[in-house]
Amino acid sequence: MGSLKIASNKNSPANYSLDQHFIDLIELYPLAFVFTDFNGRIIKSNLNFKSLFHENGVTEINQNIFNYFVFEENKNDFISKVENADNPLEFEIEMLKEDGNFFLANIIGKKTFINNDKYLYFTIYDIGEEKEKNDERERLLEELALSRSQIEEEAARYVQINTQLEISEAKLKEANATKDKFFSIIGHDLKNPLFVIQSMSEILETEFDEISPQERLEFIQAIRESSKNAYTLLEDLLHWARCQSGRIDYNPEPVHLKQLVGKCINLLEAHAIKKQIKLINAVDSTHIIMADKFMIDTVIRNLTSNALKFTPQGGTVKIVSKIIDGFIEIAVEDTGIGLSEEDRKKLFRIDVKNSEIGRSKEKGTGLGLILCKEFVEKHGGKIWVESELEKGSKFKFTIPKLK
């Protein structure tokens, strides 16, 4: 399958971009991922899925996902529960590989609708290794009834295995949080702008002569804004998936910080003028950082855009810099509504599905700040926020200065 058409106008370049982004996202997803029709016929799977089930890394066309289920009752139970659920469901199921070997799998599946047709998507994770480690820990507990010297030896082994289990559990929790975030964004945040595009375009098509020119313009503006939001979200998802899979390019070079901030301000200046907000570049003109230009541009643009969003009309957003212990600290300061301690704790966290921030409780995926954290930490820096309600916010991060 070359592309996955999820919009009605197949001739639109924007639609083709969304399709390709969706396919790239599936390929870069760090776990086995498969997209099927409601009968289980595989439409698209990623390399991790093929590697998990097939020795040659190839999935046959029209292969059915349920052929990998060992027991027929698992299939019937899965279809019945997913059919009646709106949220992703999690199962532990025995599955069969191409070579005939069985393994215990953690499956998260969900139904979705595209053009009124039902489809399924799954992530699959081999949890056999964790189960084996748990079995090993239980066996060790039984053997601790041996002599004192044997107990001491076995206890040492137990501590080592328990440490490995804790590390493995932490990784599994992070993987589950990543899966939850991924499904939440695809199932909700990405679906909403696509729904607006579809519904508005249908109204324009069927009621074009009945609505006024002003209403047509408003519909077109809404479609444009929703397309922009969907594209931006897909871009962030793609960068995030590349970070998770370790496939994002990292090319540090000397970067003149004030010039980089200036370009960012030029892109956002129209929005600032519309809200009558002063956007100030107060970065030291002598500061040169050693950084990946794309990553740091993304961080500054994201933080500045957020500052404009939460700063009321007539306020100020200022970007400043200073040198601290071999690093340059960059701060995006605003005179906005500020953040409570509870809201500050929600930031930069993968396990928070839908952040509600500030006095107006605006919702967002939080993915932009997570991406900022990934990019800053890639440089060996740190990112944090200093803020109080009604006193504005200061989002700060550090990047190595040029030696």
N, C-alpha and C positions, 0 to 999 in steps of 0.2 A: 504494500500500500504506500504510494508516494506521498500522499497528504491526507489529512483527516478534515473533511469539510464540515465546519460547525456553523457557518453562516449561510444565509440564503443566496446572496449575490456572489456567485462563483467567479465572476469576471473581475471582481475588485482586487486590486493589488494588496489592499490592507487585509482582506480575508486570506489571501495566499500567505501573507506574512504570519498571521495568527496560526494557520495550519502548520507551517514549517516550525514555528516556535514550539507548538505543542508536541510535534514529533521529536524535536531536539530535546525537549524537556523529558520525555519518556526515555530516550536513549541515555540521558545523563543521570537519571534517577538512581540513587546508590543501591537500591534493592531490586529484586526481580519484579517487573511490572508488566501486566498484560491487559489489553483492552479487547473485549469480545462483544458479540451480539448476545441477546438474552438467552439463546440456546447454548451458549458457551463456545461458538465458533470463533477462533482467534482472528482478530482483525489486525492487531498490532501488538508486538511484544518487544522488549528491549534485550540488549545483549546479555544482561545479568540473568534474565529468564531463560534464554537459550543455553547459556553456560550451565545453569543449574540442572536442567533436565536432559540436555543432549550432549553427547560426547563430541560431536562434530560442530556444535554451536549453531545448528541450523534447525529451524522449525518448519515442518511441512505446511504448505498452504492449506487452509481450511481445517487444520488440526483443531480438535475440540479440547478445551481446558479440562472438561470433566473426565476425559480419558486418563488423566493423571491421578484421579481419585482412586484409591485402592478399593473402597467399599461403596456400593451403590447407595446405601442409606445415607452416607455423608453427602452425596450429591443431592438427594431429594430434600434432606434437611436444610442444606445450604440454600437451595432455590426457594424453598418455602419461606425461610426467614428473611432473606434479602428482598423478596417480593413485597413483604409487608413492612419493611423498615425504610425510614427516610435517612437515617444516619449510617455511617460505615459500621459493619459488623465484624467481629473478630472470632476466628475459629482455630482450633488445633486439629489437624487432619493428617492421617497417614497418606503419603503421596508416593507415586511410582516414577522412577527415572527411566530413560530409554534403555539403560543397560539392565533393567530388571530389579535394581536395588530400591528398597523402601527407605523413606526418611520421614521424620515428624516435622510438619510444617506449621508455622504460624501464618494464617491467611487473614488479611483484611479485605473485605469486598464491599462494593456499593453499586447500586443501580443508578443510572442516569438517563436523561432523556435528551435526544438530539432530533429536532424536527419531528417530535411526537413519537419517535421510535425508541424502544427501551434497549439499553446497553448495560454491560457490566464492566467494572474495572477492579483489578486485584493487585495487591502487593503480597509477595510470598517470601518467607524467611525461614531458613533451615534452623530449627531450635534443637536439633539432635545433640549438638555439642554441649549446650547448656544442661540438657537432661542427663547426659553422661556424667558431667561434673557433679550434678546434684546426687546422682546415684553413688558416685565415688565418695562424696562427703558422708552419706548415710552409712556406707560400708565402714568407713574409718571410725565412725562413732561406736559401732559394734565392737571393733577391734581394740578400743581403748580400755577394755576390761582385762587386758593382758598384764604382764609384770610391769613394775615401775619403769625399768629401763626401756621396755618396749613402748610403754605409754608415752614416755618422754619423746621417743623417736616418732611415734605416730602423731603425737600432738604437734610436733614441728611440721610434719607433712600436712596436717590438717590446717594449720595456720597459713601455710603456703597456698594450699588449694582454696581456702576461704578467701584469701586476698585476691586470687585469680578470679574467683566467683564474683567478688565485689566489683572488680574492674569490668568483668563481663556484664554484670547487671547494670552498671552505670552506662556502658556502651549500648545495651539493649534499651534502656530508658531513653537515651538520647535518640536512638533510631526510631523508637515509637513516637517520641515527640516530633521528630522530623516528619514521619508519616502522617501524624495528626495534622500538623501545620499544612502539609502538602494537600491533603484531602479537603481541609477546611477552605483553603484558598481556591482550589479548583471547583469545589462544590458550591461555594457561596460567593466569594468576592469576585471571581472571574465570571460567574454565571450572571450576576446582576447587570453589569454593563452590556453584556451580550443580549440579555433580555430586553433592555432599553432599546438597543439598536434594532432588534427584530420587530418589537411592537411599534416603535415610531415609524420605521420604514413601511410597515404594513398599512398604517394609517395614511401615510403620504400616498401610497399606491392606490388605496381603495377610496379615499375621501379627498383626493387632491383638489377637485373643483369646488367642494363644499366648504373648505376651510379658507380663512383669510390669508393674504400674503404674510402678514405679521406672524400668524400661527405657523405657517410653513417655515419661516425663518427660525422660529423658536424650536421647532422639531429638528431642523437641520443642525442647529447649534447643540441641541441635546445629543444627537447622534454623534456629532464630532467630538464632544466632550467625553462621551462614553467610550468611543473608539480610542481616544487618547489615553483614558484611564486603563482600558483593557491592555493596550499595547505596553504602557509603562509597567503594569503589573507583570505581564509576561516577560518583559526585559529583566525585571528584578528576579523573577522566578528562575529564569535561565542563568543569570549570574550566580544566584544562590545555589542552584543545582550543580553548577560547575565547581563552586567552592567545596560543596559537600563531597564531590567525586574526585577532587584534587586535579581537575582538568583546566582550571583557569590560568591564563598566562600571567606571570608576574615578572615585570621587566623594570626594575628600579633604575632611575637615571636622575641627574641633577635637575631640579625643577625650581624655577623662580616663583616663589609662593605668591607674591603680590600680583604678578601677572595672571597666574592661574585663578586666583580669587576674582580678579577683574573680569575675566571671561565669564565666570559663573554669574557675577552680578549683572553683566550685560544681558544674559539670557533671562534673568528674573526681574529685570528693572521695570518692564511694562506692568507686571502684576503688582509690584510695589507702588508704582505711580497711581494705579487704579485704586489702591487702598490708602493712598496718601501716607505711605510709610517711608521714612528715610532709610535707605540702604547704604551703609557706609563701609568702605574698604579701608580699615585702619591697620592693615598688616605692615610690618616693618619691611621696607623696600630692600634691605640687605639680607633678608632671610632666604637661604637656599636649602631645600630639603632633598634628601635622597629617597625617591619614591617612584612608584608606578603611577604615571600621570593619570591614566584612566581611573584607577581605583580612588585616588585622592580627590579627583574632580567629582566623582560620584558621591563621595562622603560629604564634601563641602556643599554640593548642590542639594543633596537630600536634607542636610541639617538647616541650610538657609531657607529652603522651601517650607520646611516645617515651622521655622520661626515666623515666616510671613503668614502662614496659615493661622497661627495662634496669637498673633499680635493685632490688636484692634486698630481701627483707623486713626491716623495721626501719630502712631508709635514709631519706634526706631529699632532697626536690626543692624548690628555692628559686628564685623569680623576683625579680630585682633590676634596678635601673635607675640610670643616671647620665648627666649631660650632658657631651658631647664636641664642641666646635667646631660649634655650631649644630645638632647632632643629639642625640637621646637614644639611648643604647646600652642595649638590653634583653638580659639574659642569663638563660637557663634553666640552672641549675646542679644537678647531681645527684651523689650518692655511689655511683653505679653501677659497673659492671664496667670502664668506660673503653674507649678505642679505641687500637689500634696505629696506627703511621704508615701502614701499608698500608691499613687500614680507612678512615682519614681521607681518603685519596686517592680512595676510591670514592664519597664523598658528593657530592651536588649535581650529578652527572654524568648527562647524557642517554644517553651511549654505554655505560653500565654496565647490562646487561640485568637482572641479578638479584643484588643486593647480599647478601653474607653478612657480617654484622657481629657483632663481639664474640666473647667466649670461647665462647658456645654456638652460634655460627654460625647465627643466626636469619636466615631468608630474607625478603626483601620486595621490592617493585617499586622502591623508592626514589623513587616518584612524589611522595610527600608532601613530601620535602625539596626536590625539583625545583620543586614548586609554591610552596613557601616562598621559594625563591630568586627565582622569577619575580615574586612579589608584592612582596618587599622591593626588588628592583631597579626595579620600577615606581614606587616612591616615591623613587628616587635613592639608596637605601641599600645596604649591603653585609651579607652574612651569612657566618659562618665558625664553626669549631669549635676549641676548645682542649681537648685530652684526652690522657691517658696510661693505659695498662693498669693496672687495679686502683686508679686514683686519681680515678675519676669523669670527667665531661665538663661543659664549659660551651659551650652553643650561644648565640652572640651575633649580634645584628643591630642595625643603626642605622636610625632613622626621623627625618625632620626634626621639630624641636620647633616649637611654635607661636611665631611671632614677635610 
